[in-house]
Amino acid sequence: MAYDEDLAHRVRELVAGERGVEEKRMFGGLAFLIGGNMSVCVSGQGGLMVRVPRDDTEKLLAREHVEPMVMAGRETRGWLRVSVEGVKTKRQLQGWVTRGVDYAKSLPRK
């Protein structure tokens, strides 16, 4: 399944003012990197993958439309999958994009 071009455009608009933004096709989707660090990814499986501090993972999993990101059969702490229903509105999407961008900006540049 190809990633949602409309969702990618919406994310692109939200990160337009950030410095060091790079788009890269990854994981069957379109990732948005900040300073070389992945922040969010429009998933080829639908919805958004969001990078968050590892210690926030459990707390954020309690939110509606959020589930753990699983790669190679293992849950990946520090990454969440937000379903399409969780990013329908600009406000919903803005919250997740901001969370991912802020975390990526806190990491050392690559």
N, CA, C and O atoms as a MOPAC input file, in Angstrom:
PM7 MOZYME 1SCF
protein

 N      0.84400 1    -1.18200 1     0.00000 1
 C      0.00000 1     0.00000 1     0.00000 1
 C      0.89000 1     1.24700 1     0.00000 1
 O      1.83000 1     1.34500 1     0.78900 1
 N      0.59600 1     2.17000 1    -0.86600 1
 C      1.34100 1     3.42900 1    -0.92000 1
 C      0.87800 1     4.33600 1     0.22000 1
 O     -0.24200 1     4.21500 1     0.71700 1
 N      1.75600 1     5.23500 1     0.61600 1
 C      1.38800 1     6.16000 1     1.68500 1
 C      0.38200 1     7.18800 1     1.16600 1
 O      0.26600 1     7.40600 1    -0.04000 1
 N     -0.33500 1     7.80800 1     2.08600 1
 C     -1.38500 1     8.77700 1     1.78800 1
 C     -0.74800 1    10.12000 1     1.39800 1
 O     -0.19700 1    10.82200 1     2.24600 1
 N     -0.83100 1    10.45900 1     0.13300 1
 C     -0.23000 1    11.70600 1    -0.37400 1
 C     -0.84800 1    12.94100 1     0.28700 1
 O     -0.14900 1    13.92000 1     0.54600 1
 N     -2.14700 1    12.89900 1     0.55800 1
 C     -2.81100 1    14.03300 1     1.20000 1
 C     -2.26700 1    14.24100 1     2.61600 1
 O     -2.00300 1    15.37200 1     3.02300 1
 N     -2.10100 1    13.15800 1     3.35700 1
 C     -1.54700 1    13.26000 1     4.70100 1
 C     -0.10900 1    13.77200 1     4.63400 1
 O      0.29300 1    14.58900 1     5.46200 1
 N      0.66300 1    13.30500 1     3.66900 1
 C      2.04000 1    13.78400 1     3.50500 1
 C      2.05300 1    15.28600 1     3.24600 1
 O      2.89200 1    16.00200 1     3.79300 1
 N      1.13800 1    15.76400 1     2.42200 1
 C      1.05900 1    17.19800 1     2.13800 1
 C      0.70500 1    17.98000 1     3.40300 1
 O      1.26300 1    19.04900 1     3.65100 1
 N     -0.21300 1    17.45300 1     4.19200 1
 C     -0.60500 1    18.12100 1     5.44100 1
 C      0.57200 1    18.19500 1     6.40900 1
 O      0.77000 1    19.21800 1     7.06400 1
 N      1.35300 1    17.12000 1     6.50500 1
 C      2.53700 1    17.12900 1     7.36800 1
 C      3.54800 1    18.13400 1     6.82100 1
 O      4.12100 1    18.91800 1     7.57700 1
 N      3.76100 1    18.11000 1     5.52500 1
 C      4.70400 1    19.02100 1     4.87200 1
 C      4.38500 1    20.47400 1     5.21200 1
 O      5.29200 1    21.26200 1     5.48000 1
 N      3.10900 1    20.82800 1     5.20300 1
 C      2.70100 1    22.19400 1     5.54800 1
 C      3.05500 1    22.52800 1     7.00000 1
 O      3.45100 1    23.65400 1     7.30300 1
 N      2.91100 1    21.55200 1     7.88700 1
 C      3.17200 1    21.78800 1     9.31100 1
 C      4.65800 1    21.91600 1     9.63300 1
 O      5.02300 1    22.60600 1    10.58400 1
 N      5.51800 1    21.26200 1     8.85600 1
 C      6.95200 1    21.31500 1     9.13700 1
 C      7.67200 1    22.34300 1     8.26100 1
 O      8.89200 1    22.48600 1     8.34600 1
 N      6.93200 1    23.04600 1     7.43500 1
 C      7.53300 1    23.97600 1     6.47800 1
 C      8.42100 1    25.03000 1     7.13600 1
 O      9.41000 1    25.44600 1     6.53200 1
 N      8.11300 1    25.46500 1     8.32000 1
 C      8.88800 1    26.50100 1     8.98300 1
 C     10.10300 1    25.98900 1     9.74800 1
 O     10.87900 1    26.78300 1    10.27900 1
 N     10.27400 1    24.68500 1     9.80700 1
 C     11.39300 1    24.10000 1    10.55200 1
 C     12.67300 1    24.12100 1     9.71900 1
 O     12.63500 1    23.98800 1     8.49600 1
 N     13.79900 1    24.28900 1    10.39600 1
 C     15.09700 1    24.24500 1     9.71600 1
 C     15.57800 1    22.79900 1     9.63200 1
 O     15.33500 1    21.99800 1    10.53400 1
 N     16.25400 1    22.48500 1     8.55300 1
 C     16.87700 1    21.17100 1     8.41200 1
 C     15.91900 1    20.04200 1     8.14200 1
 O     16.21300 1    18.89600 1     8.48500 1
 N     14.75800 1    20.33000 1     7.52600 1
 C     13.78200 1    19.28000 1     7.22800 1
 C     14.19200 1    18.56800 1     5.94100 1
 O     14.55400 1    19.19800 1     4.94800 1
 N     14.12600 1    17.25900 1     5.98600 1
 C     14.42300 1    16.44300 1     4.82100 1
 C     13.33900 1    15.37500 1     4.70700 1
 O     12.93000 1    14.79500 1     5.71300 1
 N     12.88300 1    15.12100 1     3.51300 1
 C     11.91600 1    14.04900 1     3.27500 1
 C     12.65600 1    12.86500 1     2.67600 1
 O     13.51300 1    13.01900 1     1.80600 1
 N     12.30400 1    11.67100 1     3.16500 1
 C     12.97100 1    10.47800 1     2.67800 1
 C     11.98200 1     9.31500 1     2.67300 1
 O     11.27900 1     9.08100 1     3.65600 1
 N     11.93700 1     8.60000 1     1.57500 1
 C     11.09100 1     7.40900 1     1.51800 1
 C     11.71500 1     6.31400 1     2.37200 1
 O     12.84900 1     5.89100 1     2.14500 1
 N     10.94700 1     5.86700 1     3.35800 1
 C     11.41000 1     4.83500 1     4.28600 1
 C     10.22400 1     4.01200 1     4.77800 1
 O      9.10600 1     4.51700 1     4.87600 1
 N     10.47200 1     2.75900 1     5.08200 1
 C      9.46300 1     1.88800 1     5.69000 1
 C      8.16200 1     1.85200 1     4.88500 1
 O      7.09100 1     1.67800 1     5.46800 1
 N      8.22800 1     2.01100 1     3.57900 1
 C      7.03200 1     2.00200 1     2.75100 1
 C      6.22000 1     3.27200 1     2.86700 1
 O      5.06900 1     3.32100 1     2.43400 1
 N      6.81100 1     4.30100 1     3.44900 1
 C      6.11400 1     5.57100 1     3.62400 1
 C      7.04200 1     6.73700 1     3.32100 1
 O      8.05500 1     6.57900 1     2.63900 1
 N      6.68600 1     7.90100 1     3.83100 1
 C      7.48300 1     9.09900 1     3.63800 1
 C      7.84700 1     9.66400 1     5.00100 1
 O      6.98200 1    10.11900 1     5.75000 1
 N      9.14200 1     9.62900 1     5.31400 1
 C      9.63900 1    10.09800 1     6.60900 1
 C     10.05600 1    11.55500 1     6.50900 1
 O     10.53800 1    12.01400 1     5.47300 1
 N      9.86200 1    12.27200 1     7.60900 1
 C     10.28800 1    13.66100 1     7.73100 1
 C     11.38600 1    13.69100 1     8.78800 1
 O     11.14800 1    13.40700 1     9.96200 1
 N     12.58300 1    14.03800 1     8.35000 1
 C     13.74100 1    14.08700 1     9.23500 1
 C     14.05900 1    15.53000 1     9.58200 1
 O     13.91400 1    16.43100 1     8.75500 1
 N     14.48900 1    15.73200 1    10.79900 1
 C     14.91000 1    17.04400 1    11.28900 1
 C     16.36000 1    16.88200 1    11.74500 1
 O     16.64000 1    16.13000 1    12.67800 1
 N     17.26300 1    17.57600 1    11.09800 1
 C     18.67300 1    17.44100 1    11.45500 1
 C     19.17100 1    16.02100 1    11.32200 1
 O     20.06600 1    15.60200 1    12.05700 1
 N     18.59800 1    15.27200 1    10.38400 1
 C     19.00500 1    13.88700 1    10.16100 1
 C     18.30500 1    12.86700 1    11.02800 1
 O     18.52800 1    11.66700 1    10.86600 1
 N     17.45800 1    13.31500 1    11.95100 1
 C     16.71700 1    12.41300 1    12.84100 1
 C     15.26300 1    12.32400 1    12.41300 1
 O     14.60700 1    13.34100 1    12.18900 1
 N     14.76600 1    11.10200 1    12.30200 1
 C     13.37600 1    10.92000 1    11.91000 1
 C     12.45400 1    11.44700 1    13.00200 1
 O     12.66000 1    11.18600 1    14.18700 1
 N     11.42800 1    12.19800 1    12.58300 1
 C     10.47400 1    12.75800 1    13.54900 1
 C      9.10700 1    12.10200 1    13.40000 1
 O      8.54000 1    11.60600 1    14.37400 1
 N      8.58500 1    12.10000 1    12.18900 1
 C      7.31500 1    11.44300 1    11.88200 1
 C      7.44400 1    10.79700 1    10.51300 1
 O      8.31300 1    11.15400 1     9.71700 1
 N      6.57100 1     9.84900 1    10.25900 1
 C      6.56100 1     9.17800 1     8.96400 1
 C      5.10900 1     8.90400 1     8.58800 1
 O      4.35400 1     8.32700 1     9.37100 1
 N      4.73000 1     9.32200 1     7.38900 1
 C      3.41900 1     8.97500 1     6.85100 1
 C      3.54500 1     7.52600 1     6.41200 1
 O      4.29400 1     7.20800 1     5.48900 1
 N      2.82000 1     6.66700 1     7.07200 1
 C      2.98600 1     5.22700 1     6.90800 1
 C      2.30200 1     4.68100 1     5.66200 1
 O      1.21200 1     5.11600 1     5.28900 1
 N      2.95400 1     3.73200 1     5.03700 1
 C      2.35200 1     3.01700 1     3.92200 1
 C      1.22000 1     2.11200 1     4.38300 1
 O      0.45200 1     1.61900 1     3.55700 1
 N      1.10300 1     1.88600 1     5.68800 1
 C      0.01700 1     1.08300 1     6.25700 1
 C     -1.13200 1     1.96700 1     6.71600 1
 O     -2.10900 1     1.48000 1     7.28400 1
 N     -1.01300 1     3.27100 1     6.46600 1
 C     -2.03600 1     4.21500 1     6.89000 1
 C     -1.64500 1     4.90500 1     8.17700 1
 O     -0.98400 1     4.31600 1     9.03200 1
 N     -2.04900 1     6.13800 1     8.31400 1
 C     -1.76600 1     6.88700 1     9.52900 1
 C     -0.33400 1     7.37200 1     9.59300 1
 O      0.33700 1     7.55000 1     8.57600 1
 N      0.11200 1     7.58100 1    10.82500 1
 C      1.39100 1     8.23900 1    11.07300 1
 C      2.21800 1     7.42300 1    12.06400 1
 O      1.68000 1     6.85600 1    13.01400 1
 N      3.51600 1     7.37100 1    11.83600 1
 C      4.44300 1     6.84700 1    12.83300 1
 C      5.10100 1     8.07100 1    13.46200 1
 O      5.53600 1     8.98000 1    12.75600 1
 N      5.17100 1     8.09100 1    14.77800 1
 C      5.67300 1     9.26300 1    15.49300 1
 C      6.78800 1     8.84700 1    16.44300 1
 O      6.65700 1     7.87700 1    17.19000 1
 N      7.87900 1     9.59100 1    16.40200 1
 C      8.99500 1     9.34300 1    17.31300 1
 C      8.78300 1    10.15400 1    18.58400 1
 O      8.54200 1    11.36000 1    18.53100 1
 N      8.87300 1     9.48100 1    19.72300 1
 C      8.65200 1    10.12100 1    21.02300 1
 C      9.73900 1     9.66300 1    21.99400 1
 O     10.39400 1     8.65000 1    21.75200 1
 N      9.93600 1    10.39700 1    23.08700 1
 C     10.88000 1     9.91500 1    24.10500 1
 C     10.44500 1     8.53600 1    24.61000 1
 O      9.26200 1     8.30200 1    24.85800 1
 N     11.39800 1     7.64200 1    24.75700 1
 C     11.08500 1     6.27300 1    25.19900 1
 C     10.24500 1     6.25200 1    26.47000 1
 O      9.32200 1     5.44800 1    26.60200 1
 N     10.57300 1     7.14200 1    27.40300 1
 C      9.86600 1     7.15900 1    28.68400 1
 C      8.41400 1     7.60600 1    28.55700 1
 O      7.62600 1     7.38100 1    29.47600 1
 N      8.04600 1     8.22600 1    27.45500 1
 C      6.66400 1     8.68100 1    27.23700 1
 C      5.80300 1     7.63700 1    26.53700 1
 O      4.58500 1     7.79500 1    26.45100 1
 N      6.42600 1     6.57600 1    26.03800 1
 C      5.71700 1     5.58500 1    25.21800 1
 C      4.48600 1     5.02700 1    25.92100 1
 O      3.38800 1     5.07700 1    25.36700 1
 N      4.64500 1     4.50700 1    27.11000 1
 C      3.52100 1     3.87000 1    27.81300 1
 C      2.38000 1     4.84100 1    28.05800 1
 O      1.21700 1     4.49300 1    27.84900 1
 N      2.69100 1     6.04400 1    28.49500 1
 C      1.66600 1     7.05000 1    28.77700 1
 C      0.88000 1     7.38000 1    27.49900 1
 O     -0.34500 1     7.49000 1    27.53400 1
 N      1.57900 1     7.53700 1    26.39200 1
 C      0.92600 1     7.91500 1    25.14100 1
 C      0.11300 1     6.77100 1    24.53300 1
 O     -0.82800 1     7.01600 1    23.77900 1
 N      0.46400 1     5.54100 1    24.85000 1
 C     -0.29800 1     4.39600 1    24.34400 1
 C     -1.71800 1     4.35700 1    24.90700 1
 O     -2.58400 1     3.68000 1    24.35200 1
 N     -1.96300 1     5.06800 1    25.99200 1
 C     -3.30100 1     5.10900 1    26.58800 1
 C     -4.25000 1     5.99400 1    25.77500 1
 O     -5.46200 1     5.95600 1    25.99000 1
 N     -3.71700 1     6.78200 1    24.85100 1
 C     -4.55200 1     7.67700 1    24.05100 1
 C     -5.31100 1     6.90500 1    22.97200 1
 O     -4.88300 1     5.85100 1    22.50200 1
 N     -6.43300 1     7.46900 1    22.61100 1
 C     -7.26600 1     6.87900 1    21.56900 1
 C     -6.53700 1     6.90900 1    20.22900 1
 O     -5.83700 1     7.87700 1    19.93000 1
 N     -6.68900 1     5.86900 1    19.42500 1
 C     -6.13200 1     5.75000 1    18.07600 1
 C     -4.61400 1     5.56700 1    18.05200 1
 O     -3.98900 1     5.75600 1    17.00900 1
 N     -4.01800 1     5.20300 1    19.18300 1
 C     -2.57100 1     5.04000 1    19.27000 1
 C     -2.26300 1     3.59300 1    19.62800 1
 O     -2.91700 1     2.99700 1    20.48300 1
 N     -1.26100 1     3.04300 1    18.96100 1
 C     -0.81300 1     1.69200 1    19.27400 1
 C      0.70600 1     1.64300 1    19.15400 1
 O      1.31400 1     2.53200 1    18.55900 1
 N      1.31200 1     0.61500 1    19.71200 1
 C      2.76600 1     0.53500 1    19.61300 1
 C      3.18700 1     0.27300 1    18.16800 1
 O      2.44800 1    -0.34000 1    17.39800 1
 N      4.36300 1     0.73600 1    17.81600 1
 C      4.91300 1     0.40900 1    16.51300 1
 C      5.65500 1    -0.91100 1    16.66900 1
 O      6.47600 1    -1.07700 1    17.57000 1
 N      5.35400 1    -1.83800 1    15.78400 1
 C      5.97200 1    -3.15800 1    15.83500 1
 C      6.77700 1    -3.35600 1    14.56000 1
 O      6.25700 1    -3.21300 1    13.45300 1
 N      8.05600 1    -3.68700 1    14.73000 1
 C      8.93000 1    -3.97800 1    13.59000 1
 C      9.58700 1    -5.32600 1    13.84600 1
 O     10.09100 1    -5.59200 1    14.93700 1
 N      9.57400 1    -6.15900 1    12.83700 1
 C     10.17000 1    -7.49900 1    12.93100 1
 C      9.60300 1    -8.26400 1    14.12800 1
 O     10.31500 1    -9.01100 1    14.79900 1
 N      8.30100 1    -8.06100 1    14.38300 1
 C      7.63500 1    -8.78100 1    15.45900 1
 C      7.89300 1    -8.25300 1    16.86100 1
 O      7.42700 1    -8.83400 1    17.84000 1
 N      8.63800 1    -7.14600 1    16.96400 1
 C      8.96100 1    -6.59700 1    18.27800 1
 C      8.44100 1    -5.17900 1    18.40000 1
 O      8.52000 1    -4.38300 1    17.46400 1
 N      7.90400 1    -4.88000 1    19.58300 1
 C      7.43700 1    -3.52400 1    19.87700 1
 C      8.65200 1    -2.60200 1    19.98100 1
 O      9.64100 1    -2.93500 1    20.63300 1
 N      8.56600 1    -1.45000 1    19.33600 1
 C      9.67600 1    -0.50500 1    19.31300 1
 C      9.36400 1     0.66000 1    20.23200 1
 O      8.57700 1     1.54000 1    19.88200 1
 N      9.98200 1     0.66900 1    21.41900 1
 C      9.76600 1     1.77300 1    22.36800 1
 C     10.32700 1     3.04900 1    21.76400 1
 O     11.37200 1     3.03900 1    21.11300 1
 N      9.61800 1     4.14400 1    21.98800 1
 C     10.04500 1     5.41100 1    21.42100 1
 C      9.40300 1     5.69600 1    20.07500 1
 O      9.66800 1     6.72800 1    19.45900 1
 N      8.56600 1     4.78600 1    19.62400 1
 C      7.83200 1     4.96900 1    18.37000 1
 C      6.38400 1     4.56200 1    18.57700 1
 O      6.09600 1     3.56600 1    19.24100 1
 N      5.47900 1     5.33800 1    18.00300 1
 C      4.04900 1     5.04300 1    18.08800 1
 C      3.45100 1     5.03500 1    16.69600 1
 O      3.95500 1     5.68000 1    15.77600 1
 N      2.38400 1     4.30500 1    16.56400 1
 C      1.60100 1     4.32300 1    15.33400 1
 C      0.27100 1     4.98600 1    15.67900 1
 O     -0.43400 1     4.54200 1    16.58500 1
 N     -0.06600 1     6.04500 1    14.95500 1
 C     -1.32900 1     6.76500 1    15.15700 1
 C     -2.18100 1     6.49200 1    13.92800 1
 O     -1.76400 1     6.76100 1    12.80200 1
 N     -3.37300 1     5.96000 1    14.14800 1
 C     -4.23500 1     5.58500 1    13.02200 1
 C     -4.76200 1     6.81700 1    12.29400 1
 O     -4.65600 1     7.94100 1    12.78500 1
 N     -5.32400 1     6.58600 1    11.13000 1
 C     -5.90800 1     7.65400 1    10.31300 1
 C     -6.94000 1     8.43700 1    11.12700 1
 O     -7.02700 1     9.65900 1    11.00400 1
 N     -7.71800 1     7.74300 1    11.95400 1
 C     -8.73600 1     8.40700 1    12.76700 1
 C     -8.10900 1     9.38300 1    13.77200 1
 O     -8.75600 1    10.34500 1    14.18600 1
 N     -6.87600 1     9.14200 1    14.15700 1
 C     -6.20200 1     9.98200 1    15.13200 1
 C     -5.52400 1    11.21300 1    14.55400 1
 O     -4.97200 1    12.02500 1    15.29700 1
 N     -5.56300 1    11.36200 1    13.21600 1
 C     -4.93400 1    12.51800 1    12.56500 1
 C     -5.87000 1    13.16800 1    11.53800 1
 O     -5.41600 1    13.81500 1    10.59400 1
 N     -7.15800 1    12.98900 1    11.73300 1
 C     -8.14400 1    13.54000 1    10.78300 1
 C     -8.17000 1    15.05800 1    10.76100 1
 O     -8.23400 1    15.66600 1     9.69300 1
 N     -8.12000 1    15.67000 1    11.93400 1
 C     -8.21900 1    17.12800 1    11.99000 1
 C     -6.82400 1    17.75100 1    12.04000 1
 O     -5.84600 1    17.08900 1    12.38800 1
 N     -6.75400 1    19.01500 1    11.69200 1
 C     -5.47100 1    19.72200 1    11.74900 1
 C     -4.93900 1    19.74800 1    13.18100 1
 O     -3.74000 1    19.59300 1    13.41100 1
 N     -5.83000 1    19.94300 1    14.12600 1
 C     -5.41300 1    19.99300 1    15.53400 1
 C     -4.80900 1    18.66500 1    15.97900 1
 O     -3.77700 1    18.64500 1    16.65000 1
 N     -5.44600 1    17.55900 1    15.60900 1
 C     -4.91100 1    16.24100 1    15.96800 1
 C     -3.53000 1    16.04000 1    15.34200 1
 O     -2.57800 1    15.65300 1    16.02000 1
 N     -3.44000 1    16.30900 1    14.04700 1
 C     -2.18900 1    16.11200 1    13.33500 1
 C     -1.09400 1    17.01900 1    13.88100 1
 O      0.04200 1    16.58300 1    14.07000 1
 N     -1.43000 1    18.26500 1    14.13200 1
 C     -0.45200 1    19.23200 1    14.65600 1
 C      0.16800 1    18.73700 1    15.95600 1
 O      1.37800 1    18.84900 1    16.15800 1
 N     -0.66200 1    18.19200 1    16.83400 1
 C     -0.14500 1    17.70000 1    18.10900 1
 C      0.89200 1    16.60300 1    17.93800 1
 O      1.93500 1    16.62500 1    18.59200 1
 N      0.61500 1    15.64700 1    17.06800 1
 C      1.55200 1    14.55000 1    16.85600 1
 C      2.79900 1    15.00200 1    16.10800 1
 O      3.90800 1    14.59000 1    16.44700 1
 N      2.62900 1    15.83800 1    15.10100 1
 C      3.79100 1    16.32600 1    14.35500 1
 C      4.69000 1    17.15000 1    15.26800 1
 O      5.91000 1    16.99100 1    15.24400 1
 N      4.09900 1    18.02500 1    16.07000 1
 C      4.88800 1    18.83800 1    16.99600 1
 C      5.65300 1    17.95600 1    17.96600 1
 O      6.82500 1    18.20800 1    18.24500 1
 N      5.00200 1    16.92900 1    18.47900 1
 C      5.65100 1    16.02000 1    19.43100 1
 C      6.85600 1    15.34000 1    18.77000 1
 O      7.93200 1    15.27700 1    19.36400 1
 N      6.68200 1    14.83800 1    17.56300 1
 C      7.77800 1    14.17000 1    16.85400 1
 C      8.89900 1    15.12100 1    16.48300 1
 O     10.07400 1    14.78600 1    16.63700 1
 N      8.54900 1    16.30500 1    15.99400 1
 C      9.55800 1    17.29900 1    15.60100 1
 C     10.34300 1    17.77100 1    16.81600 1
 O     11.57000 1    17.85200 1    16.76600 1
 N      9.65600 1    18.07800 1    17.89600 1
 C     10.33900 1    18.54800 1    19.10600 1
 C     11.33000 1    17.49700 1    19.61500 1
 O     12.44100 1    17.83100 1    20.02700 1
 N     10.92200 1    16.24000 1    19.58400 1
 C     11.84000 1    15.20400 1    20.05200 1
 C     13.03800 1    15.06600 1    19.11100 1
 O     14.17500 1    14.97200 1    19.57200 1
 N     12.79500 1    15.05300 1    17.81200 1
 C     13.89100 1    14.94700 1    16.84900 1
 C     14.87100 1    16.10200 1    16.99500 1
 O     16.08000 1    15.91100 1    16.86800 1
 N     14.35400 1    17.30700 1    17.26300 1
 C     15.22200 1    18.47600 1    17.44000 1
 C     16.05500 1    18.38100 1    18.71200 1
 O     17.10300 1    19.02100 1    18.80300 1
 N     15.62000 1    17.60200 1    19.69200 1
 C     16.36500 1    17.46200 1    20.94100 1
 C     17.54900 1    16.49300 1    20.81300 1
 O     18.40100 1    16.42900 1    21.69900 1
 N     17.59400 1    15.75500 1    19.72300 1
 C     18.64700 1    14.78200 1    19.51200 1
 C     19.85100 1    15.40700 1    18.80300 1
 O     19.70500 1    16.40800 1    18.10100 1
 N     21.03300 1    14.82600 1    18.98100 1
 C     22.20200 1    15.34200 1    18.26200 1
 C     21.99600 1    15.21400 1    16.74100 1
 O     21.43500 1    14.23100 1    16.25900 1
 N     22.45400 1    16.21000 1    16.01700 1
 C     22.36000 1    16.18600 1    14.54900 1
 C     23.17200 1    15.02900 1    14.00500 1
 O     24.20400 1    14.65700 1    14.56400 1
 N     22.69400 1    14.46700 1    12.91200 1
 C     23.42700 1    13.37200 1    12.24800 1
 C     24.12400 1    13.90200 1    11.02300 1
 O     24.79600 1    13.14700 1    10.32000 1

